[in-house]
Amino acid sequence: MKRSLRQRVCSVGNWLEDRTGLAALVRPMLTHLAPHDARWWYVFGSATLVAFAAQIVTGLALAMVYVPGGQEAYESIRYITEDAMFGRILRGMHAWGASAMVAMVVLHMTQVFLHGTYKYPREMNWMTGVVLLFLTLGLGFTGQLLRWDANGVWSVVVGAEMAGRTPVVGRTVADFLLAGDTINGGTLSRFFILHAAILPALMVAGIALHLRLVLRHGISEMPKPGQPVEPKTYREGYHSRLKRTGLPFWPHAAWRDALVALGVVICVFGLAWYFGPPAIGGPPDPSNLQANPHPDWYFLWYFAILAMLPPSFETVVILGTPIVAFLVFLLFPLVANRGERAPSKRPWAVAAVICGYLAFVVLTIEGVREPWSPDFAAKPLPAAVVASDDPDVTRGAKLFYEKGCLYCHEVAGRGGHRGPDLTTVGRRMTEQQLILRVDNGGHNMPAFAGVIDRDNLRGLVAFLKSRQ
């Protein structure tokens, strides 16, 4: 007697299950009980996971064409954007998907913080989430260089300078990032491996651990005033309530996650189709200071802080902020793992979220609107400021702009603010001191020995000496 199609399918399914045990692995994830009130607030975690999956798919597609080597990298990006079938859409989805992933993980952690879900017994859930947040930012940072345009190159130069200020190991860390003393083709290969292999592997391992912890401790209930977390009694009360009123994750809660995840994918595709990927700047040229190394939007707030800082505070903030932020976020649940979860009973938590978002918005706007330090939009000094008929001084003023000195140093109210004001440097330094400083560089200043010849050096020093 012939078996029906349904029987054949079931037979194949039973064979696969017997050999692989996949259903036994997936079934607990789908059937575990979720609180009946775990609704729309709880969708951001799944949305983040789907955004990451989309990044893996689009990244693999791009990696099949991308060439991580020198000038070929720049040309391959141009080919993907302008000539490859669906290349513009795929590159756009990868770029917009990165923004979506950052936004979703921040929203997810905001919800967890406001609802006190980091409290007992879910401290490790929060801690793995913090690690995943920083890995996500690491993916964003390493991805900038792979564009291999002037903006991407300078962004990494700035990042390497930040790493280089770490005491004792700074120079080693910077050399590791750059694969040498300066940015080169090896830098691109190193960042490609970090972005396409090492960081995604760590992300997958972190996500697996995070999901395992979610299944172990269960999805938290919506916080209610007057129900504080007490480690001695929480588990018994939680499981009792879950047994009474809980619903299977599939399909009662899963449909919301699926709907929001689909919405994220549709939005990313729509943005990629309408706006396309980020514009490609000129080919990389580390000697070209015209490039304005604006990072992606989720780093603008931090670079805006650095741009507004006095130079004497830069090292402390550059090194201290990421380390302190990571440790505070990571260890916070260990010192606040009990008590009320409801936001109405934790006004300090609501105030912290509001202040954090306001600070992010204000600093991001500041980073977009205000001149950066260095000021890459500085114009050449007018004749009225040069104020000299001496050909050496005139030539030196021109070199002062062409070599990028004016981007970091202010002269008569014009130029950047990263370095010292040179309006009256001729009073403070002798000619020999000026020659030594230009040749050998200084704090945050590159050495120009071998970059400019003796005649140009004489003109540059003549101009600086004329600043009385």
N, C-alpha and C positions, 0 to 999 in steps of 0.2 A: 504494500500500500504506500502510495507516494506521500511524503511529508509535505505539509503546507509551507509556504514561504516564512510564516511566523515561526514555525518550529525550527526551520533551518537557521534563521537568525538567532533564535534563542540558543540553539546548539553551538553556534560559533561564539556567541557571547559567553556561554558557560565554559567553553574551552579556554577562551582568553582569561576569564576570571580565575579559573583553576591554575593557569600558568603564571599569571601576573599579580593577582590580588588587587587590581586597580579599584574595583568597586568597593572592596572592603576598606580601601584607603580613602576614597572620596565620600562614601556614604555617611560617615560621622560628621563630615563638614556640612553636608546638606541637611541632615536630620537633627542636628543638635538644637536644643531648645533656645529660643531667644525671648527676652522679655516682651510682653505684648505691647508695651509702650515704646519699644525701640523702633522709631520710625524715621522721619526725614533727617533728623539730626545725625543719624548714624551712617549716612551714605558716603561720606567723604573718604573713608578708608578704602572702600571698593573702587571709588572713582580714581584714587591715586594709583591703585594696583593696575587698573585698566590703562591709565595714562602711561605707566611704565611699560606695560606690554606693547602698547603702540609704539613707544620709543624703540623697543627691541626690534620690532618688525620693520619699521622705517629705517632704523640704523643699519640693519643687515642688508636691506636693499641698497642703501647708499654705499655701504662698504664694498659691494660687488663692483662698483665703478670707481670709487675714490682711490687715489694713489697717494699714500702717505710719504711723499718724498720730494722735498724742495719745490722747485718751480712746477713740477708735474702736479703737485697738490693743488696749486692755484688754478692751473689749467683744467684739472679734472672737476673742480667746483664749478668753473665756468661752463664746462661741457654739460654737467648735470643740470645746471640751471637753465641753460639756453638751448641745448640740443637733444638731450636724452629724453626718451619717451617717458612721460609722467615725472620727469626729474624735478621740474619746478614744484609740482604738487608734493612729491615725497620729501624734498628738502624743506619746503614750507611746513609740512606736517611735523617734521622732526623738530624744527625750530619752535613752532607754536606749541607743540606737544611738551617741550621742555618747560615752557612758561606755565602750561596747564598743570604739569606735574608738581612744580614748585607751589603754585597756588593751592592745589588740592591738599598737599601734605601740610601746608601751613594752616589751612582751614580745619583739617582733621585734628591737628594738635591743639588748635584754639578750642574746638569743641570738647576735646578730652580735658583740657585745663579748666574750662568754665564749669564743666559738669563734675569735676573732681574725680574723674575716672582713673587718675594716676594713683589713687589711694589704695590701701590694702584690699585685695591681694595682688593688685595689678601694677606694682611698681616696676617690674621688669618689662611689662608691655610699654610703658612710657619710655624707659631707658633705651630699649631697642628702637623705638620710634625716633628718639633724638639722634641716635647714630644714623638711622636711615635719612633723616633730614639733612645732616651734614654730608652724607654720601651723595644725596641729590644735588646739593650745592656744588660738590666736587665735580660731578658730571657736567654741570653747567659751565664751570670754570674751564675744565679741560676741553670742552667742546668749542670754546671760542677760538682757540689756536688753530683748530682743524680747518677753519675757513681760509687760513694762511693768507690773509690780506693784511694791509698795514695796521688796521684797527686790532685784529686778533693778535698780531705779533707784539704790538705795544702793550696790550692788556697783560700778556704773559711777562713781558719785561717788568712791568709794575709789580706783578705778583712775585716774581723772582727777587726783586729788590726788597719786598716785604719779608720774604722768607730769609733773605740774606742777613737781616738784622737780628736773627735769633742768636743769643749768646752761645759761644763755643762751637755749636754745630751749624750756625747760619750759613757760612760759606759752603760747607759740604752739602747742605740741603739745596741751596741755590744751584750749585754745580750739578747736582743730581737732576733737578728739574730741567735745567737747560742743556744737559748732556755736554757740559763744557763751560768755558768762561763766558761765552756769549751765545745768543740764540743762533741755531743752525739747523741743518736738516735732521740731525740726530734728535734735536728737541721735538720736532714734529713727530718722529717715530715713537719717541717716549710717551708723548701725550696721547698719541693714537692708541697705544697699548693700554694706557691708563683708562682712557675714555671708552674704548670698545671691548676691553677684556677684564681688567682687574677690578675696576669699580662696579661694572655690571655684575660680576661674579659675587662680589661682596654684597651688593644689593639683593641678589637672589637668595643668598644665605641668610641675610638679615630679615628679609620678608618671610622666608620659611620659618625662622625662629619666632618672628612676631605672630604669624598665624597660629603656630603651635601654642603659644602662650594664650592667645585669644580663645582657642578651643579648650585649653586646660582650665582657665579661670572663668570662662563664660563671658557673654556680652553684658556689659553693665546696664542696670536699669536707669531710667530717667531719674535724676535726683529729686528727692522730695524733702521739703523743710521738715525738720523734726525727726529725720531718720539718719543720724550720724553714723559714720563707719567706726565700728569697734572691733578690732581684730579678733577678739576672743569669741564673739558671737556672730560675726558677719557671714561666714560661710554657711552656717546652719540656717540662718534666716533667708539668705539668698536662694539656696537650693529649695527651701520649703516654698517660697513664693513662686519660684520658677516652675516647680512641679505642679502648682495649683493653676497658674495663669499663663505659663509660657506657651509659645507656639513654635512649631518646627521652622527652622530658618528658610527651608524651601517648602512651599512657595511664598509663605506669608510675609517674609521680610526680603527675600531675594529679589522680588520683582521691582522694589524701589531701587535697590542697588543697580539692577540691570538697566532700569530706565535712566537713571542719572549717568551711569557709565556710557550708555549710548548717546546721551546728550553731549557729554564731553567729547566723544569721538566726532560727532557731527559738527560741533563748534570748531574743533581743531581743523577738520577738513574744510569747513566753510572759510575760515580765516586764511588757510593756506591757498585755497582757490582764488579768493578775492584779493588778498594783499600780497600773497607770494612769500618767499623766504626773505631773510635780511639781505639788503643790498650788499654786493661785493665791492669792497674798496679797491684801491690800487694794489699792485703787487707789493709784497713785503719788502721794505728797505729800512733796516734798523738805523741807518744814518739820516733818514728823512724824518725830522721832527715835526713836520706838518701834520702828521697823523694825530688825531685826537682820540686817545685810548679810552673811550667811554665803554664801560662794561655793560652787560645785559641788565635789564631793568631791576632784577632782584639783587644786584650788587650796587646799584647806584647810591643807595642811602649810605653805605659804608664808605665808598669813595668820596662822597660829598663831605662826610665828617673829616676824612683825611685832608681834603682840599682846604677846609676852613681852619685846620689846626695850625698853630705856630710850629715852625720846624723843630723846636726843642721838645715838643710833646709827641711828635710823630712816632718815634720808635716805641714808646711806652704803649700808645694806643694800638699801633699796628700789631704788636706782639700780645698785648694784654687782652684786647677785646675778644678775639676769637677763643682764646683759651678760657678766659673767665666765663664767657657766655656758654661754652660747651659744658664746663664743669657745673655751673649753676643749674642749667637745664637738666643735665644728666642726674645730678645728686639730689635735686629738689624733692622727689617723692620719698626719699629716705628720711627726711626730717619733717614731712608733712603728710603722713600716710594714714591719718585718722581724723575724725571730726566730721562736720557738716560738708555735704557735697553741693547742696542747692546754691546757685548763684545769688539768690536773695539773701542768703545767710553769709555770703562771702563777698561783701562789696569791694574789698581790696582786690579780689581776683578780677572783677568786672572793670574796676578802675585801671588795673595793670594792662588788660587787653585793650581798652580804649586808648590809653596813653601810648601803648606800643604801636598801634595802628596809626594814630595821629602822627607820631614821630616818624614812622616809615614814610607816610605820604608827604609830610613837609620836607624831609630830607631828600626824598626822591625828586620832588619838584625843584628843590634847591640844586640838586645835582644836574638837572636838565637845563635850568635857566641860567644859573650863575656861571661866570668864567671859572674855568678850572685852574688849578695851580699845578703845573705850569699853564700859562695862558697861551694856547696854540693859535688864538685868533689875533694876537698882537700884530700891529702894523709897523712898518719901518719907521724909524725916528725921523721927524721932519727936520728941515734945515734949521729952523728956529731953535730946536733943541740941541742939534749938533753944534751950531754957533761957532764955526771955525772955517777958515779958508785953507788951512793946512791940508794938503792932499793926503798925508798919512792919517790924519784924524778923520777925514771924510771917508777914506777907504776903510778905516777901522770901524766906523759907525755902520757901514754897509755890512761888513763881516759880522759885527755884533748881532745883526738880525739874521743873516743867512746861515750862521752856525747855530742858531737856536738859543743864543744867550739871552735874548730879549724875552723869550718865553718864560724863563725862570727868574730873571732879575728886572727890577723896576728901575727906570731912569726917568726922572722928572715926571712922575705920575703915569708913565706908560710902561707896559710889560707885566710880567707875572710876579708872584709873591712867594714862590717856593724858596728862592735864594735871597741873600742879603740885598738891600736897596743899594744900588751903585751910583746914585745921583751925585754923591760927593766922595766917591771912592778915591779920587786923586789926592784928597787931603789926608786920607788915612793910610795909604800904602805907597811905598816907593816903587820906582820902575822895576827894580830887581825883584821885589816881592810880587808884583803883578805878573812878571814873566814866570816865576816859579809856580804861582797859583794856576795860571793858564796851562802850563806844561804838565803839571802833576795832578791837577784837579783838587778836589776837597770833598767835604761832606755832601753827598748826593750829587756831586759835580763830576762829570767825566774828565779824564785827562785828555788834553788836545795835542800832546807831544806826538809827532808823526802824522797828525791829521792836518795841521796847517804848517806851511813852510815859514822860514825865518822872516821873509818880507811881510807876509800877512800877520805874523805874530807881532812884528814891530808896529804895524798899523793899528792892530787891536789894542796893544798896550798904549800907544799914543792917544787913542780915543779915550781909554779909561783914565789915563793920567790927566786928560783935559777936563775930567768931571770934577770941577772945583766948587 
